């Protein structure tokens, strides 16, 4: 990440690889609202919401962004879910008038951070959206206009490539599918509650588990920020253990990077209840033996880091 980059100045990201679906039909509103954790009425033609799709045990099937468009709803999700997401939705269409269309190749998406509405010299659909824990905008446009759109935005904003975006994501504590978000995680554990769960909406698949967690106020584990005290690089897959007992399981690291802005080695990881209080020190140990087996000392810290 270069010193020129800052969220305040504004940056743009290429999100075109994300899977994009269009849902239509007379029953689409009722059907989709019964599938997602957030209230679909918040999604408009100019504003996208976050939501999760769960199984009956409350574990994640997908995490999506949803906006309305004419008589349809547009969903986008991590590219890894291109096969799984439409299959998951289709599984629950029984006698509903709902059609699912994969429109991934029909649109490119650039995301721009900042309060001011960005503009392009080409036709583009503009919606407000929070992808990095801050105000932002998605621009949907024809793939043939991708080079023109990039040149126009580069004149005003810093372009954050995949490496830059991954560092920023970790610095901001944003969970990602395939890393922090998997089929074994409950959204509350991944800190998705403030952005993706509406406790006042109607029923949806997995709601009973989510409601029980809210009433108990407890989770078995929680996504946390981790700071390398010894300044040794951390890595996804490292096992976490109490500082005084390397043989005890306390969690694991899901993503790690070096933050040049902080000049520190940082990571995201799931830390079990009893070990995830801010300030707790843990050992991070490579799961396999050999020369990389030496433990690194880490501290549980608040996210976002920045």
C-alpha positions in Angstrom: 0.0 0.0 0.0 1.4 3.4 -1.0 1.5 6.5 1.2 -0.8 8.2 -1.3 -3.7 5.9 -0.4 -6.3 7.1 2.1 -10.0 6.5 2.5 -10.5 10.2 3.1 -9.0 11.1 -0.3 -11.1 8.4 -1.9 -10.1 5.2 -3.7 -11.7 2.9 -6.2 -11.7 -0.9 -6.5 -12.5 -3.3 -9.3 -15.2 -5.7 -8.0 -16.2 -7.0 -11.5 -15.3 -10.6 -10.7 -18.1 -10.9 -8.1 -21.0 -13.1 -9.0 -24.1 -11.1 -9.9 -27.7 -12.4 -9.9 -31.0 -10.9 -10.9 -34.1 -12.2 -9.1 -37.5 -11.5 -10.6 -41.1 -12.8 -10.4 -44.4 -12.0 -8.7 -43.3 -13.6 -5.4 -39.7 -12.4 -5.4 -40.0 -9.9 -2.5 -41.7 -12.4 -0.2 -39.4 -15.2 -1.2 -36.1 -13.4 -0.8 -37.1 -11.7 2.4 -37.7 -15.2 3.8 -34.1 -16.2 2.9 -32.0 -13.4 4.2 -31.1 -12.0 7.6 -31.7 -8.4 6.8 -35.0 -6.5 6.0 -35.4 -6.5 2.2 -37.4 -3.3 2.4 -34.2 -1.4 3.1 -32.8 -2.3 -0.3 -33.7 0.4 -3.0 -32.6 1.3 -6.4 -30.0 3.7 -5.0 -29.0 1.9 -1.8 -27.7 -1.7 -1.3 -27.9 -3.6 2.0 -25.8 -6.5 3.3 -27.4 -9.8 4.3 -26.5 -13.4 5.0 -28.2 -16.6 3.8 -28.1 -19.3 6.4 -28.9 -23.0 6.8 -31.3 -24.3 9.4 -28.5 -24.4 12.0 -27.8 -20.7 11.5 -24.6 -21.2 9.7 -23.6 -19.2 6.6 -24.5 -20.3 3.1 -23.6 -17.0 1.6 -23.1 -13.3 2.3 -24.5 -10.9 -0.2 -25.2 -7.3 -1.1 -28.7 -6.6 -2.4 -30.3 -3.6 -4.2 -33.6 -3.2 -6.0 -33.8 -2.5 -9.7 -37.2 -2.0 -11.5 -39.2 -5.1 -10.5 -36.1 -7.1 -9.6 -33.5 -7.5 -6.9 -29.8 -7.6 -7.8 -27.4 -9.6 -5.6 -23.7 -9.7 -5.7 -21.4 -12.0 -3.8 -17.8 -13.4 -3.7 -16.8 -15.1 -7.0 -16.4 -18.4 -5.2 -20.2 -18.5 -4.7 -21.1 -18.4 -8.4 -22.4 -22.0 -8.4 -23.4 -22.4 -4.8 -25.4 -19.2 -4.3 -28.0 -19.7 -7.1 -28.3 -23.4 -6.2 -28.9 -22.4 -2.5 -31.7 -20.0 -3.6 -33.2 -22.4 -6.1 -33.4 -25.1 -3.5 -36.2 -23.2 -1.6 -38.2 -22.1 -4.6 -41.2 -24.6 -4.3 -44.3 -23.1 -5.8 -43.0 -19.5 -5.9 -43.0 -17.4 -9.0 -39.3 -16.5 -8.8 -36.7 -16.6 -11.5 -32.9 -16.5 -10.9 -30.6 -15.2 -13.7 -26.9 -15.1 -13.6 -25.8 -11.6 -15.0 -22.2 -11.8 -13.9 -20.9 -11.2 -17.4 -23.4 -8.5 -18.2 -21.9 -5.9 -15.8 -18.6 -4.6 -14.4 -18.6 -3.1 -11.0 -16.2 -0.4 -9.7 -16.5 0.6 -6.0 -15.5 4.1 -4.9 -15.1 5.2 -1.3 -16.1 8.6 0.0 -19.2 10.7 0.7 -19.4 12.5 -2.7 -21.2 10.8 -5.5 -18.7 9.7 -8.2 -19.6 10.3 -11.9 -18.6 8.6 -15.1 -18.7 9.8 -18.7 -20.6 6.6 -19.6 -24.1 5.2 -18.6 -23.8 3.7 -15.1 -26.0 2.6 -12.3 -24.9 4.3 -9.1 -25.8 3.0 -5.6 -24.6 3.7 -2.1 -23.0 0.8 -0.4 -20.7 0.0 2.5 -18.1 -2.5 1.5 -15.1 -1.4 3.7 -16.8 -0.1 6.8 -17.1 3.4 5.4 -19.3 5.3 2.9 -19.0 4.2 -0.6 -20.6 3.8 -4.0 -20.9 1.0 -6.6 -20.9 1.8 -10.3 -22.5 -0.8 -12.5 -21.8 -0.5 -16.2 -21.3 -2.4 -19.4 -18.0 -4.4 -19.5 -17.1 -2.8 -22.8 -16.8 0.5 -21.0 -14.4 -0.8 -18.3 -11.2 0.9 -19.6 -13.0 4.2 -20.1 -14.5 4.0 -16.5 -11.1 3.2 -15.0 -9.4 6.1 -16.8 -12.1 8.5 -15.7 -11.9 7.4 -12.0 -8.1 7.3 -12.0 -8.0 11.0 -12.7 -9.7 11.7 -9.4 -9.2 8.6 -7.1 -6.4 6.2 -6.1 -6.8 2.8 -7.7 -6.6 0.1 -5.1 -5.6 -3.3 -6.7 -6.3 -6.7 -5.3 -3.2 -6.7 -3.0 -4.1 -3.2 -1.7 -7.8 -4.2 -1.2 -6.8 -7.2 0.8 -4.6 -5.2 3.1 -7.3 -2.6 3.5 -9.9 -5.3 4.2 -7.9 -6.7 7.0 -7.1 -3.3 8.5 -10.8 -2.5 8.5 -11.7 -5.9 10.0 -14.0 -6.8 7.1 -14.7 -10.6 6.9 -14.4 -12.3 3.5 -15.9 -15.4 2.0 -13.5 -18.3 2.1 -11.5 -16.8 4.9 -13.6 -15.5 7.8 -16.9 -16.5 6.2 -17.5 -20.2 5.7 -20.2 -22.8 6.0 -19.1 -23.4 9.6 -19.6 -19.8 10.8 -22.6 -18.1 12.3 -22.9 -14.5 11.2 -22.9 -13.1 14.7 -19.5 -14.7 15.3 -18.1 -12.8 12.3 -19.3 -9.4 13.7 -22.0 -9.2 10.9 -24.8 -8.4 13.3 -24.7 -4.5 13.0 -24.7 -4.5 9.2 -26.5 -7.7 8.2 -29.1 -8.7 10.8 -32.5 -7.2 11.4 -34.1 -8.6 14.5 -37.5 -6.9 13.8 -38.1 -8.5 10.4 -40.2 -11.6 9.6 -39.0 -15.2 9.7 -36.1 -16.5 7.6 -34.2 -19.8 7.5 -31.9 -20.0 10.5 -33.6 -17.2 12.4 -34.2 -19.3 15.6 -30.5 -19.8 16.1 -29.7 -16.1 15.6 -32.5 -15.1 18.0 -31.2 -17.5 20.7 -27.7 -16.1 20.4 -29.1 -12.5 20.9 -31.0 -13.6 24.0 -28.1 -15.3 25.6 -25.6 -12.6 24.6 -22.9 -15.2 24.1 -21.0 -16.8 21.3 -18.6 -19.7 21.4 -16.0 -17.7 19.4 -15.7 -14.2 17.9 -13.8 -12.7 15.0 -11.0 -10.5 16.5 -8.1 -8.4 15.5 -4.7 -9.8 16.3 -1.4 -7.8 16.6 2.0 -9.5 16.5 3.8 -8.3 19.6 7.1 -9.9 18.5 6.7 -8.3 15.0 7.0 -11.7 13.4 4.8 -12.1 10.3 1.5 -14.0 10.9 -0.2 -16.4 8.5 -3.7 -17.8 7.9 -4.1 -21.2 9.5 -1.9 -20.5 12.5 -3.3 -22.0 15.7 -4.0 -19.8 18.7 -3.2 -21.0 22.2 -3.1 -19.4 25.7 0.2 -17.6 26.5 0.8 -20.1 29.3 -0.4 -23.3 27.7 0.6 -24.0 24.1 -1.3 -27.3 24.2 -4.7 -25.7 24.6 -6.8 -24.5 21.7 -7.9 -20.9 21.8 -8.7 -20.2 18.1 -7.1 -19.8 14.7 -6.0 -17.1 12.3 -8.0 -16.6 9.1 -6.2 -13.7 7.3 -2.9 -11.9 7.9 -0.8 -9.1 6.4 1.7 -6.4 7.1 0.1 -3.0 7.4 2.6 -0.4 6.2 0.3 2.4 7.5 0.6 0.9 11.0 4.1 -0.5 10.4 2.9 -3.7 12.2 2.1 -7.3 11.4 -1.7 -7.8 11.9 -4.3 -10.6 11.4 -7.9 -11.5 11.8 -8.9 -14.7 13.5 -11.5 -16.5 15.5 -10.8 -16.5 19.3 -12.8 -18.7 21.6 -14.9 -17.4 24.5 -12.7 -16.8 27.6 -9.7 -15.8 25.5 -11.1 -13.0 23.3 -11.1 -10.0 25.7 -9.2 -7.0 24.3 -5.6 -7.0 25.6 -5.5 -10.8 26.0 -2.1 -12.3 24.9 -2.0 -15.5 22.9 0.5 -17.7 21.2 0.2 -18.1 17.4 1.7 -21.4 16.3 2.1 -22.9 12.8 -0.2 -26.0 12.6 2.6 -28.1 11.1 6.0 -28.7 12.7 9.4 -28.0 11.2 11.3 -24.7 11.2 8.1 -22.6 11.1 6.8 -24.2 14.3 8.1 -21.5 16.7 5.3 -19.6 18.4 4.7 -15.8 17.9 3.1 -13.7 20.7 0.0 -11.8 19.6 -2.4 -9.5 21.4 -6.2 -9.4 20.9 -7.1 -5.9 19.7 -10.2 -3.9 18.6 -11.1 -3.9 14.9 -11.0 -2.0 12.7 -7.2 -1.5 13.2 -7.6 1.7 11.2 
